[in-house]
Amino acid sequence: MNNQPDWLESLAVNEEVNCKVVVLYRKFHSEETGFSVYVCEDENGDVFTLSGTFAIELMDEQTYFIKGTVAIYRKEKQVTIKSARLERPTSRKGIISFLKTLKGLNTRSEQLYDLYGEEIVEILINDPMRIAKEVSGIGKKSVESWSAQLQLLEEDYHVLSELLAWGISMRQAKKLLERFHGQIIALIERNPYMLMNEVKGFGFLRCDEIARQVGYDPKGEERIQQGLLYVLKEAMNEGHCFLPREMLLKRAKDCLDFKLTVIEMKQLVDRNRGVVEVPYSFGEKTYLIPYSTLYNHWNHYQRESSARGREKYRYRVISLDIVEIEQQLLTLQSNMKIVMEKDSVYLIYLHQAELKVADKIIRLMLENQNTFEGVQDDVERYLETNELTLEDMQKKAVEEFVSKTGGMYILNGSAGCGKTFTLKVILALMEQQYKKRKKPFRVKIFAPTGKASKVAKKATGRECTTVHRGLAYVRGVGFQYNEDNPLEADCVVIDESSMLDILLTSSLFEAIPAGCKVIFMGDTKQLPSVGAGNVLYDLIECGMIPVITLNVVKRQADHSGIIRNANKIINAEMISSCQDTEDAYVIWKHKVDDVHDTLIRSIERLMSGAKYSFEDIQILCPQRIGEIGTYVVNWMIQQAFNADPIGEKVLNRYIKKKLSSSKDPVDIPLYFQAGDKVIHIANNYSMPWYQKDPSGNLVEDSSLMGITNGECGVIEEIRKEKVMNVNQTMMIVRYEDGYVQYTDNFEELDHAYALTVHKSQGSQWPAVIMPVMMENYNMLDNSIFYTGYTRSVDFNCVIGQPEAIAHAIRTFKNRRRFTSLKERFLAEAS
């Protein structure tokens, strides 16, 4: 680092350092050892590096008083930390960052510091009306609020410091102080798990870490209950609706047993050589650990290469008895937090969802269905008039799905089998049947994601929206279309139904009116839903719902290398370049750097012709982390194609990347900047849309409202400007339907040069490039590879190690999910 502080240059190695600093950002962090490297700024604004093993994670833009010693790393002086204590800020950056935490002062903090300097905090506390009188646009209520907030912080700064030390953000800590005042520390010490309900983002593991710090009883009832619920929620994130009782108890015990941290193990081994038993204190108790056993655990831990393997060698100081855990399981059952059904344990809302789905579908199927006469003749006339030809299974689907009102049907098939084409014919003929009876045909087409709904709309020529938007979801309220207010529809179609989890399926069927026909379209070869359940598979397997599986490839040209390779993947055969069709390529590369270089050159080559624009090309990765993960690949593509943007930058995240100059991965900032491809990653139905008038000005488009998860666009501009004397950062993103403006909040955006295969479900792009390496080993299997490969319409290129590609194609992971939807159908039917 250049231009280090003069005072640091003048000190000798090992000389002590005591000073105030503002943390700018964290450069490196090891989850295993706790070792971190921070870039800091002293009170004069000079920048230097701070490193060591930190008891707490330091927060960006907060002020700390540090104690340490001078060290040299790669010919540069830095400070090795001994201790860090949160301090009231005194530097410009520190004071501004501190003021930004006050409600309503975020965008005015720089202006007030520039006007009043270091005295601004004292003025706000002791003479707030002075600011109301002297600064236009700031009223009496605002300064009174800021003053009250500061006085609260001044009175309880030691409390604030302790909350921050537990990893609670400044804003969250302030909210806790405002609600509980000085009692908050005692409340947390009594029950750390209260934070799960009070602080967004605090789950069991973070609360459990605080419980460890305050000496909370590892066998406490609240801890065991929250641990059981945590294990069930983790299982839900794995796709399970329930866990077998024995498996739940085993997982819960492993989670709840009190283990030494890696740092504790190393310190106890290093400091107690020659000792027979090592004393370890926790809370008011001291435990004696046999040194030889601890030493063996530590040796095995260091030798183990995998994270999962290392975890089992962490020494267990306190081991819970299964009986103790079972007692709390029964308490959760009596408190109606879980349901135990035979040997299966459910979170209560997942159990209710399965029951509702099974009950509603059976009711739909048992309702009286009116038969349409002459359907076969209508089908023949329609095909002849429109000069269309259907394969046998397509024709069977059309005739069967159109023949009656109501009922539940499934149209299944792999990529290119013509599901959407068949659906288009089905809907046209159903509309014809309703017209013959002089009735309007009301159809709703839904898809799980925004991108999937756009694909379906384009293919069918009919309106299509997300399930959330179709059911009129309101944040904090729920779905406006429900059992009491059903949809007005004669037919509801769900495209990409393999993506539906059990909770969303339950909400959907609650809103289906009596007599309505429901058609699920999907591909069971693709990945199942991210959420709990395996709905499409279970509905097919129950054997009670009419299912037509299309088995003849129709999509794209007759000579499609993409479809040829997609069918090879289904059959677990190695794919190859298709020189005859010039649309499918496989490039073997064995080193990460070679994959990166080939990926960049492939993008350049695709754009060199007139066929593909930069937005037409999508990179799909098996996972987010690693050198072939989306974080690194997004940064790499940005450096290659958008390194020198015009305008402001906004930090997205820090990524870990190996550089040629460093042995270990370093933290590198990834910024949002003009020209970047981005993806909106949450449903936000209140976001306004804009169009550009002839002069290029943005004008609100009242015909559009809200943006859905999965919408991809390009950042057109980032700028800072004053609105009513308030500094704001604005980002304009151009999407397919228009423009969306983001102001000071960019949490719903992420980079999209590269996406994970999971994130790509339901989407299609003209050209797709897929890097695949053995570093992705655990994430590679046939479903992931097939799903990614079939996202391409006109061009696909797979780059990577042949053994990694072969492993992906030939690995069929046991994706068995613990669900009972199929069994519920059979039980309901009987």
C-alpha positions in Angstrom: 0.0 0.0 0.0 1.5 3.4 -1.0 1.6 6.6 1.0 1.5 5.1 4.4 1.3 7.4 7.4 4.5 9.1 8.4 4.1 8.0 12.1 3.9 4.3 11.0 7.0 4.6 8.8 8.9 6.1 11.7 8.1 3.3 14.1 10.3 0.2 14.5 9.0 -3.4 14.2 7.3 -4.6 17.4 6.9 -1.0 18.6 3.5 -0.4 20.2 0.7 1.5 18.5 -2.3 3.2 20.2 -4.6 5.3 18.0 -8.1 5.9 16.8 -9.0 4.6 13.3 -12.0 4.4 11.0 -12.4 1.0 9.3 -12.7 1.5 5.5 -13.2 -2.1 4.5 -12.2 -5.7 5.2 -9.6 -7.0 2.7 -9.4 -10.6 3.9 -11.1 -12.9 6.4 -10.6 -16.6 7.3 -13.8 -18.2 8.7 -11.7 -21.0 10.2 -9.1 -19.1 12.1 -10.7 -15.7 12.6 -7.7 -14.0 11.0 -8.7 -10.8 9.2 -7.0 -7.9 7.3 -8.7 -4.4 7.4 -7.8 -1.2 5.5 -8.2 1.7 8.0 -7.9 5.5 8.1 -6.3 7.4 11.0 -7.5 10.7 12.3 -5.4 12.6 9.7 -7.0 10.6 6.8 -3.9 8.5 6.2 -4.6 4.9 5.2 -2.8 1.8 6.5 -3.4 -2.0 7.0 -4.5 -3.6 10.3 -4.3 -7.4 10.7 -4.6 -10.2 13.2 -7.1 -12.5 14.9 -10.1 -10.3 16.0 -12.4 -11.2 18.9 -15.2 -9.4 17.0 -15.7 -8.4 13.4 -15.0 -4.7 12.9 -17.6 -2.8 11.1 -17.0 -0.6 8.0 -17.1 3.2 8.7 -17.1 2.8 12.5 -14.4 4.3 14.8 -12.3 2.1 17.0 -9.4 2.7 19.5 -6.8 0.1 18.6 -3.8 -1.3 20.4 -1.2 -3.3 18.5 2.4 -3.6 17.3 4.2 -2.7 14.1 4.9 -5.6 11.7 6.2 -6.0 8.2 4.4 -8.0 5.5 5.7 -8.0 1.9 8.1 -5.1 2.6 5.2 -2.9 3.9 4.6 -1.9 7.5 1.2 -2.6 9.1 -0.3 -2.9 12.5 -0.9 -6.3 14.2 -3.9 -6.0 16.4 -4.0 -6.7 20.1 -7.4 -5.1 21.0 -10.0 -2.9 19.4 -12.7 -0.9 21.3 -15.6 1.0 19.7 -15.1 4.8 20.2 -17.1 7.9 19.6 -15.7 9.2 16.3 -13.6 12.3 15.9 -12.5 12.2 12.2 -14.6 13.6 9.4 -15.3 10.2 7.9 -16.1 8.7 11.3 -18.5 11.5 12.3 -20.3 11.4 9.0 -20.7 7.6 9.2 -21.9 7.9 12.8 -24.5 10.6 11.8 -25.7 8.5 8.9 -27.0 6.0 11.4 -29.5 8.5 12.8 -33.0 8.1 11.4 -33.7 10.8 8.8 -30.1 12.1 8.8 -28.5 9.7 6.3 -28.4 12.0 3.3 -27.9 15.3 5.3 -24.9 14.2 7.4 -22.2 15.4 4.9 -23.8 18.8 4.6 -24.1 19.3 8.3 -20.4 18.2 8.9 -19.3 20.7 6.2 -21.2 23.4 7.9 -20.3 22.8 11.6 -17.2 20.5 11.5 -16.4 18.4 14.6 -18.8 20.3 16.8 -21.9 19.0 14.9 -22.5 16.2 17.4 -22.3 18.5 20.5 -24.6 21.0 18.7 -27.1 18.4 17.9 -27.2 17.2 21.6 -27.1 20.6 23.4 -28.4 23.2 20.9 -30.4 21.4 18.1 -32.6 24.4 17.4 -29.6 26.3 16.2 -29.5 24.0 13.2 -33.2 24.3 12.5 -32.7 28.1 12.4 -29.5 28.2 10.4 -30.1 25.4 7.8 -32.9 25.8 5.3 -35.1 22.7 4.8 -34.4 21.2 8.3 -37.3 21.6 10.7 -37.8 21.6 14.4 -39.2 18.0 14.5 -36.2 16.7 12.6 -33.5 18.2 14.9 -35.5 17.2 18.0 -35.6 13.6 16.8 -31.8 13.6 16.0 -31.0 15.1 19.4 -33.1 12.5 21.2 -31.4 9.7 19.3 -28.0 11.1 20.1 -28.8 11.5 23.8 -29.9 7.9 23.9 -26.7 6.8 22.3 -24.6 9.0 24.6 -26.3 7.6 27.7 -25.9 4.0 26.6 -22.7 4.0 24.5 -21.3 1.1 26.5 -24.5 -0.9 25.8 -24.2 0.1 22.1 -20.6 -1.0 22.0 -21.5 -4.4 23.5 -24.3 -4.9 21.0 -22.0 -4.1 18.1 -19.4 -6.5 19.5 -22.0 -9.3 19.1 -22.2 -8.6 15.4 -25.4 -6.5 15.6 -25.4 -3.6 13.1 -25.5 0.0 14.2 -29.1 0.5 13.0 -30.2 -2.8 14.6 -28.5 -1.9 17.8 -30.2 1.5 17.9 -33.6 -0.1 17.4 -33.0 -2.5 20.3 -31.9 0.5 22.4 -34.9 2.5 21.5 -37.2 -0.4 22.4 -35.5 -1.9 25.5 -33.1 0.8 26.6 -30.4 -0.2 29.0 -32.2 -3.5 29.9 -31.3 -5.0 26.5 -28.0 -6.6 27.6 -29.7 -8.3 30.6 -32.5 -9.6 28.3 -30.1 -11.0 25.8 -28.0 -12.6 28.5 -31.1 -14.2 29.9 -32.3 -15.5 26.5 -30.0 -14.7 23.5 -32.5 -16.4 21.2 -34.9 -13.5 21.6 -32.9 -11.8 18.9 -34.3 -14.2 16.3 -37.6 -12.3 16.6 -36.2 -8.8 17.1 -33.3 -8.5 14.6 -33.7 -9.2 10.9 -31.1 -11.7 9.7 -30.4 -13.2 13.1 -31.0 -16.9 13.0 -30.2 -19.7 15.4 -26.4 -19.9 14.6 -25.8 -16.2 15.3 -27.8 -16.2 18.4 -26.1 -19.4 19.5 -22.7 -17.7 19.1 -23.9 -14.9 21.4 -25.2 -17.5 23.8 -21.7 -19.0 23.9 -20.2 -15.6 24.7 -22.6 -14.8 27.6 -22.3 -18.3 29.1 -25.9 -19.4 28.4 -26.7 -23.0 29.5 -26.0 -25.3 26.5 -28.8 -27.5 27.9 -31.3 -24.7 28.3 -34.8 -25.5 27.1 -35.0 -22.4 24.8 -31.7 -23.4 23.1 -32.8 -27.0 22.5 -36.2 -25.9 21.1 -34.7 -23.3 18.8 -32.1 -25.8 17.7 -34.8 -28.3 16.7 -36.7 -25.6 14.8 -33.4 -24.5 13.1 -32.7 -28.1 11.9 -36.3 -28.4 10.5 -35.9 -25.1 8.7 -32.6 -26.1 7.2 -34.2 -29.3 6.0 -36.9 -27.2 4.4 -34.2 -25.2 2.6 -32.9 -28.6 1.4 -36.3 -29.3 -0.1 -37.8 -31.5 2.6 -41.3 -31.1 4.0 -40.5 -33.2 7.0 -37.6 -35.2 8.6 -37.9 -38.7 10.0 -37.8 -38.4 13.8 -34.5 -40.3 14.3 -32.8 -38.2 11.6 -34.1 -35.0 13.2 -32.8 -36.0 16.7 -29.4 -37.0 15.3 -29.1 -33.7 13.3 -30.3 -31.7 16.3 -27.8 -33.4 18.7 -24.9 -32.7 16.3 -26.0 -29.0 16.1 -26.6 -28.6 19.8 -23.5 -30.4 21.2 -21.1 -27.8 22.6 -17.9 -27.9 20.6 -14.6 -26.0 20.9 -14.0 -23.4 18.2 -10.9 -23.9 15.9 -9.1 -21.1 17.6 -9.9 -22.5 21.1 -8.6 -26.0 20.0 -5.3 -24.5 18.7 -4.8 -22.3 21.8 -5.5 -25.1 24.2 -3.2 -27.5 22.4 -0.3 -24.9 22.1 -0.6 -23.6 25.7 -1.0 -26.9 27.6 1.8 -29.2 26.2 2.8 -31.7 28.9 -0.4 -31.3 30.9 -2.6 -34.4 31.5 -5.9 -32.6 31.7 -6.7 -29.2 30.2 -9.2 -27.0 32.2 -11.8 -25.3 30.1 -14.2 -22.8 31.7 -17.6 -22.0 30.4 -20.1 -19.9 32.4 -19.7 -20.9 36.0 -18.5 -24.4 35.2 -15.0 -25.8 34.5 -14.5 -28.9 32.4 -11.4 -31.1 32.3 -10.4 -32.2 28.8 -7.8 -35.1 28.4 -4.9 -33.5 26.6 -4.1 -36.6 24.5 -7.7 -36.8 23.2 -7.7 -33.0 22.4 -4.3 -33.4 20.6 -5.6 -36.2 18.5 -8.7 -34.3 17.5 -6.5 -31.3 16.5 -4.2 -33.5 14.4 -7.1 -35.1 12.6 -8.7 -31.7 12.1 -5.6 -30.3 10.4 -5.2 -33.3 8.1 -8.8 -33.4 6.9 -9.3 -31.6 3.6 -13.1 -31.1 3.5 -15.0 -28.7 5.7 -17.6 -31.3 6.6 -14.8 -33.7 7.5 -13.1 -31.2 9.7 -16.3 -30.4 11.5 -16.6 -33.9 13.0 -13.1 -33.5 14.7 -14.1 -30.4 16.7 -13.9 -31.5 20.3 -17.2 -31.9 22.0 -17.0 -30.4 25.5 -20.7 -30.9 26.4 -22.8 -33.6 24.7 -26.6 -33.6 25.0 -28.6 -36.7 25.7 -31.2 -37.7 23.1 -33.8 -37.9 25.9 -33.2 -34.2 26.7 -33.8 -33.3 23.1 -36.9 -35.5 22.8 -38.5 -33.8 25.8 -38.2 -30.4 24.0 -39.6 -31.9 20.8 -42.7 -32.8 22.7 -42.9 -29.3 24.1 -42.8 -27.9 20.6 -45.6 -30.2 19.6 -47.8 -29.1 22.5 -47.0 -25.5 21.6 -48.2 -26.2 18.0 -44.9 -25.3 16.5 -44.5 -28.7 14.9 -46.6 -31.7 13.9 -45.6 -35.3 14.5 -47.3 -37.8 12.3 -46.1 -41.4 12.9 -42.3 -41.2 12.5 -42.4 -37.9 10.5 -41.8 -34.4 12.1 -43.1 -31.3 10.2 -43.0 -27.6 10.7 -46.7 -26.9 11.2 -47.1 -24.7 8.1 -45.5 -27.3 5.8 -47.9 -30.0 7.1 -50.9 -27.8 6.5 -49.7 -26.9 3.0 -49.5 -30.6 2.0 -53.0 -31.3 3.4 -54.5 -28.3 1.5 -52.9 -29.2 -1.8 -54.1 -32.8 -1.7 -57.6 -31.8 -0.6 -58.1 -29.1 -3.1 -56.9 -31.1 -6.1 -59.1 -34.1 -5.3 -62.1 -31.7 -4.9 -61.3 -30.3 -8.4 -61.2 -33.7 -9.9 -64.4 -35.0 -8.2 -66.5 -31.9 -9.2 -69.0 -32.4 -12.0 -67.3 -31.8 -15.4 -69.3 -30.8 -18.4 -68.3 -32.7 -21.6 -67.8 -30.8 -24.8 -69.3 -32.6 -27.8 -67.5 -32.9 -31.2 -64.0 -32.1 -29.8 -62.2 -34.6 -32.2 -63.8 -33.0 -35.2 -62.9 -29.5 -34.0 -59.3 -30.6 -33.5 -59.1 -31.9 -37.0 -60.6 -28.8 -38.5 -58.4 -26.5 -36.5 -55.2 -28.4 -37.5 -56.3 -28.4 -41.2 -57.2 -24.7 -41.2 -54.0 -23.6 -39.6 -51.8 -26.1 -41.5 -50.5 -27.7 -38.3 -49.3 -31.2 -37.6 -49.3 -32.8 -34.1 -47.3 -35.8 -32.9 -49.4 -38.7 -31.5 -48.9 -37.6 -27.8 -49.5 -34.0 -28.6 -52.8 -34.8 -30.3 -53.8 -37.0 -27.3 -53.1 -34.2 -24.9 -55.1 -31.7 -27.0 -58.1 -34.0 -27.2 -58.0 -35.1 -23.6 -57.4 -31.7 -22.1 -60.1 -30.0 -24.2 -62.8 -32.6 -23.8 -64.2 -31.4 -20.5 -64.5 -28.4 -18.2 -62.6 -28.4 -14.9 -60.2 -31.1 -13.7 -56.5 -31.3 -13.2 -54.0 -32.2 -16.0 -50.2 -32.4 -16.4 -48.3 -31.8 -19.6 -44.8 -33.2 -19.1 -41.8 -33.4 -21.5 -38.1 -32.6 -21.9 -36.6 -29.7 -23.8 -37.8 -29.3 -27.4 -40.8 -31.6 -27.2 -43.3 -28.8 -28.0 -45.1 -28.4 -24.7 -45.8 -24.7 -25.2 -46.8 -25.3 -28.9 -49.3 -28.0 -27.7 -50.6 -25.6 -24.9 -51.2 -22.9 -27.5 -53.4 -25.4 -29.5 -55.2 -26.5 -26.3 -56.1 -23.0 -25.3 -57.3 -22.0 -28.8 -59.6 -25.1 -28.9 -60.9 -24.5 -25.4 -61.7 -20.9 -26.3 -63.5 -22.3 -29.4 -65.6 -24.7 -27.2 -66.7 -21.8 -24.9 -67.6 -19.6 -27.9 -69.8 -22.4 -29.3 -71.7 -22.1 -26.0 -71.7 -18.3 -26.2 -69.5 -18.0 -23.1 -66.3 -16.0 -22.5 -63.2 -18.1 -22.0 -61.2 -16.8 -19.0 -57.7 -18.1 -18.8 -54.8 -17.2 -16.5 -51.3 -18.3 -17.3 -48.8 -18.2 -14.5 -45.1 -19.0 -14.0 -42.9 -19.1 -10.9 -40.5 -16.3 -12.0 -40.7 -13.1 -14.0 -38.4 -14.4 -16.7 -40.3 -17.6 -17.1 -43.6 -15.7 -17.5 -42.1 -13.5 -20.3 -40.9 -16.7 -22.1 -44.5 -18.2 -21.8 -46.1 -14.9 -22.9 -43.9 -14.8 -26.0 -44.6 -18.4 -26.9 -48.4 -18.5 -26.3 -49.2 -14.9 -27.4 -51.3 -14.6 -24.2 -50.8 -12.6 -21.1 -48.7 -14.4 -18.5 -47.5 -13.3 -15.1 -45.8 -14.6 -12.0 -47.8 -16.6 -9.5 -47.2 -13.9 -6.9 -48.5 -11.2 -9.2 -51.3 -13.3 -10.4 -52.5 -13.9 -6.9 -52.0 -10.2 -6.0 -49.3 -10.6 -3.3 -49.0 -7.7 -0.9 -45.9 -7.7 1.3 -46.7 -8.1 5.0 -50.4 -9.0 4.2 -50.3 -12.0 1.9 -52.2 -13.0 -1.3 -55.3 -11.0 -2.1 -56.7 -13.9 -4.2 -57.4 -16.8 -1.8 -60.1 -19.1 -0.6 -62.4 -16.2 0.3 -61.6 -14.3 -2.9 -60.9 -16.8 -5.7 -59.6 -16.0 -9.1 -62.1 -15.4 -11.9 -60.9 -18.1 -14.4 -62.1 -21.1 -16.3 -58.6 -22.4 -16.8 -55.4 -21.7 -14.9 -52.1 -22.8 -16.5 -48.8 -23.1 -14.6 -45.7 -23.1 -16.8 -42.3 -24.4 -15.4 -44.3 -26.1 -12.6 -41.2 -28.1 -11.5 -40.2 -24.9 -9.8 -43.2 -24.7 -7.6 -42.6 -25.5 -3.9 -45.3 -26.8 -1.6 -46.1 -23.4 0.1 -46.6 -21.5 -3.1 -48.6 -24.4 -4.5 -50.9 -24.3 -1.5 -51.5 -20.6 -1.9 -52.2 -21.1 -5.6 -54.8 -23.9 -5.1 -56.5 -21.8 -2.3 -57.4 -19.3 -5.0 -58.6 -21.8 -7.7 -62.4 -21.5 -8.1 -64.8 -24.4 -8.3 -65.1 -25.8 -11.8 -61.8 -24.4 -13.0 -59.4 -26.5 -15.1 -55.8 -26.5 -13.9 -52.9 -27.5 -16.3 -49.4 -28.0 -15.0 -46.6 -27.9 -17.6 -43.1 -29.0 -16.7 -40.0 -31.1 -17.2 -39.2 -33.6 -14.4 -35.6 -33.8 -15.8 -35.0 -30.3 -14.6 -34.0 -29.2 -11.1 -36.8 -29.4 -8.5 -38.0 -26.3 -6.6 -35.6 -24.4 -4.5 -38.2 -24.5 -1.6 -39.7 -27.5 0.1 -41.5 -30.2 -1.8 -41.3 -32.0 -5.1 -44.7 -31.1 -6.2 -44.7 -31.9 -10.0 -43.0 -35.3 -9.4 -45.3 -36.2 -6.6 -48.4 -35.3 -8.6 -47.2 -37.5 -11.5 -46.3 -40.4 -9.2 -49.6 -40.5 -7.4 -51.1 -42.0 -10.5 -54.4 -40.2 -10.0 -54.0 -37.2 -12.2 -54.1 -37.4 -16.1 -50.5 -37.0 -17.3 -49.4 -36.7 -20.9 -45.6 -37.0 -21.5 -44.5 -35.7 -24.9 -41.6 -37.8 -26.3 -40.8 -36.4 -29.7 -38.3 -33.5 -30.0 -39.9 -30.6 -31.9 -38.2 -27.4 -30.7 -35.8 -25.4 -32.8 -34.6 -26.7 -36.2 -34.7 -30.3 -37.1 -30.9 -30.3 -37.1 -30.2 -28.8 -33.7 -27.0 -29.7 -32.0 -28.3 -28.2 -28.7 -31.3 -30.6 -28.7 -29.0 -33.5 -29.8 -26.7 -32.9 -26.8 -29.7 -32.3 -24.4 -30.9 -35.8 -25.2 -27.4 -37.2 -24.7 -27.4 -35.6 -21.3 -30.8 -37.2 -20.5 -29.3 -40.6 -21.5 -26.1 -39.9 -19.5 -23.9 -39.8 -22.6 -21.0 -37.5 -23.1 -21.7 -34.4 -25.2 -19.6 -33.2 -28.1 -19.2 -30.3 -30.5 -21.7 -30.4 -33.4 -19.8 -29.0 -36.4 -22.6 -29.8 -38.8 -25.1 -27.5 -36.9 -22.6 -24.9 -35.7 -24.7 -24.3 -32.6 -23.2 -26.6 -29.9 -19.6 -26.7 -28.8 -17.5 -28.3 -26.1 -14.0 -26.9 -25.4 -11.8 -28.8 -23.1 -9.6 -26.7 -20.8 -7.8 -28.1 -17.7 -6.7 -24.9 -15.8 -8.9 -22.2 -14.3 -6.9 -19.4 -16.0 -7.4 -21.1 -19.4 -11.2 -21.4 -18.7 -11.3 -17.7 -17.9 -9.4 -16.7 -21.0 -11.5 -19.0 -23.3 -14.7 -17.6 -21.8 -13.7 -14.0 -22.5 -12.6 -14.9 -26.0 -15.8 -16.8 -26.7 -17.9 -13.7 -25.7 -15.7 -11.5 -28.0 -16.1 -14.0 -30.9 -19.9 -14.2 -30.5 -20.2 -10.4 -30.5 -17.8 -10.0 -33.4 -20.6 -11.0 -35.8 -24.0 -9.3 -36.1 -26.0 -12.1 -34.6 -25.4 -11.7 -30.9 -25.4 -8.6 -28.7 -23.7 -8.6 -25.3 -27.2 -8.9 -23.6 -28.0 -12.0 -25.7 -25.1 -13.9 -24.1 -25.5 -15.5 -20.7 -22.8 -17.2 -18.6 -24.2 -19.9 -16.3 -22.1 -21.3 -13.4 -22.9 -24.3 -11.1 -22.4 -22.1 -8.0 -21.7 -18.7 -6.6 -18.3 -19.1 -4.9 -14.9 -20.3 -6.2 -12.9 -19.3 -9.2 -15.6 -20.7 -11.5 -18.4 -19.2 -9.4 -20.6 -16.3 -10.4 -18.9 -13.8 -8.0 -15.5 -14.1 -9.6 -16.8 -14.5 -13.2 -19.0 -11.4 -12.9 -15.9 -9.4 -11.7 -13.8 -10.9 -14.5 -16.3 -10.1 -17.3 -16.7 -6.6 -15.9 -13.0 -6.0 -16.0 -12.8 -7.3 -19.6 -15.9 -5.5 -21.0 -16.8 -2.6 -18.7 -13.6 -1.6 -16.8 -13.9 2.2 -17.4 -17.5 3.3 -17.0 -18.8 6.8 -17.0 -20.3 8.1 -13.7 -20.5 6.9 -10.2 -19.8 3.5 -8.7 -21.8 1.7 -5.9 -20.3 -1.2 -4.0 -22.2 -4.5 -4.5 -20.0 -6.9 -2.5 -16.5 -8.0 -1.8 -15.5 -11.2 -3.6 -12.7 -13.7 -2.8 -10.3 -14.0 -5.8 -6.9 -15.6 -6.2 -4.4 -13.2 -7.8 -1.1 -14.1 -9.3 0.6 -11.9 -6.6 -1.1 -13.7 -3.6 -1.0 -17.2 -2.3 -4.4 -17.0 -0.6 -7.6 -15.4 -2.1 -8.0 -11.7 -1.4 -11.1 -9.6 -0.9 -11.8 -7.5 -4.1 -14.6 -5.0 -4.3 -17.2 -5.6 -7.0 -19.0 -2.4 -7.9 -22.2 -1.6 -9.7 -21.4 0.8 -12.6 -23.0 2.0 -15.8 -23.1 -0.6 -18.5 -23.3 -3.6 -16.0 -25.8 -6.4 -16.6 -27.9 -6.8 -13.5 -30.7 -9.0 -12.1 -33.5 -8.0 -9.8 -33.5 -10.6 -7.1 -36.8 -10.1 -5.2 -40.4 -9.4 -6.0 -41.3 -5.8 -5.5 -44.8 -5.0 -6.6 -44.7 -1.3 -5.6 -41.8 -0.2 -7.8 -42.8 2.3 -10.5 -41.7 2.1 -14.1 -40.6 4.8 -16.5 -40.3 5.3 -20.3 -38.2 7.9 -22.1 -39.9 10.8 -23.9 -38.5 12.1 -27.2 -36.1 14.4 -25.3 -34.7 11.4 -23.3 -36.3 12.3 -20.0 -37.9 9.6 -17.8 -41.7 9.8 -17.6 -43.6 7.5 -15.3 -45.5 4.7 -17.0 -48.8 4.2 -15.2 -49.6 1.0 -17.2 -46.8 -0.8 -15.4 -46.3 -1.3 -11.7 -43.8 -3.5 -9.8 -40.9 -5.7 -10.8 -40.4 -9.4 -10.3 -37.6 -11.7 -9.2 -35.4 -12.7 -12.1 -35.8 -9.6 -14.3 -32.5 -8.9 -16.1 -31.4 -5.5 -17.3 -28.5 -3.1 -17.8 -27.5 -0.2 -15.6 -27.8 2.9 -17.8 -26.7 5.5 -15.3 -25.6 6.1 -11.7 -25.5 9.6 -10.4 -25.5 11.6 -7.2 -27.7 14.6 -7.0 -29.4 16.8 -4.5 -33.2 16.5 -4.1 -34.7 19.1 -1.8 -31.2 19.7 -0.4 -30.7 16.0 0.3 -27.9 14.1 -1.4 -29.1 10.9 -3.1 -27.5 8.2 -5.2 -29.7 7.2 -8.1 -29.4 4.2 -10.4 -31.3 3.9 -13.6 -31.7 0.3 -15.0 -33.0 -0.4 -18.4 -35.2 -3.6 -18.6 -37.0 -5.1 -21.5 -40.3 -3.3 -20.6 -38.8 0.1 -19.7 -36.8 1.8 -16.9 -36.7 1.4 -13.2 -35.1 3.9 -10.9 -33.4 2.8 -7.6 -32.6 5.4 -5.0 -30.1 4.8 -2.1 -31.2 1.2 -1.8 -29.6 -1.4 -4.1 -30.1 -4.6 -2.0 -32.6 -6.0 -4.6 -30.0 -5.9 -7.4 -27.1 -8.2 -8.2 -24.7 -8.6 -11.1 -25.9 -10.8 -14.0 -23.0 -11.3 -16.4 -23.0 -14.7 -14.8 -25.9 -16.4 -13.1 -26.1 -19.7 -11.2 -28.0 -22.5 -13.0 -30.6 -22.4 -10.2 -31.2 -18.7 -10.9 -31.6 -19.4 -14.6 -34.5 -21.8 -14.3 -37.5 -20.8 -16.4 -35.3 -18.4 -18.5 -33.8 -18.7 -22.0 -31.1 -16.7 -23.9 -30.0 -16.8 -27.5 -26.5 -17.8 -26.4 -25.3 -19.6 -23.3 -21.7 -20.4 -22.1 -21.2 -22.8 -19.3 -17.8 -23.1 -17.5 -17.5 -26.4 -15.6 -14.5 -27.5 -13.5 -13.8 -30.1 -10.8 -13.8 -27.4 -8.2 -17.6 -27.5 -8.8 -17.6 -31.2 -8.0 -20.2 -31.2 -5.2 -22.6 -29.1 -7.3 -22.4 -31.1 -10.5 -25.0 -33.6 -11.5 -27.3 -34.4 -14.4 -30.2 -32.2 -13.4 -28.1 -29.1 -12.9 -26.2 -29.7 -16.1 -29.3 -30.5 -18.1 -31.2 -27.4 -16.7 -28.3 -25.1 -17.6 -27.8 -26.6 -21.0 -31.4 -26.3 -22.1 -31.5 -22.5 -21.3 -29.9 -21.9 -24.7 -32.0 -21.2 -27.8 -29.5 -20.8 -30.6 -26.0 -21.4 -29.3 -24.3 -23.3 -26.4 -20.7 -23.7 -25.5 -19.4 -25.7 -22.5 -15.8 -24.9 -21.4 -13.9 -27.0 -18.9 -12.3 -30.2 -17.8 -13.7 -33.3 -19.7 -13.7 -35.2 -16.4 -15.9 -32.5 -14.8 -18.3 -32.5 -17.7 -18.5 -36.3 -17.7 -19.1 -36.3 -13.9 -21.9 -33.8 -14.3 -23.6 -35.8 -17.0 -23.2 -39.2 -15.3 -24.0 -38.3 -11.8 -27.6 -38.8 -10.8 -27.8 -37.6 -7.2 -30.4 -39.1 -4.9 -32.7 -36.1 -4.9 -35.2 -37.9 -2.8 -37.1 -35.4 -0.7 -39.0 -36.1 2.4 -42.5 -35.3 1.2 -45.8 -37.1 1.7 -48.0 -35.4 -1.0 -48.3 -38.6 -3.0 -49.3 -40.6 0.1 -51.9 -37.9 1.0 -53.6 -38.2 -2.4 -53.9 -42.0 -1.9 -55.2 -41.5 1.6 -57.7 -38.8 0.5 -58.9 -40.9 -2.4 -59.6 -43.8 -0.2 
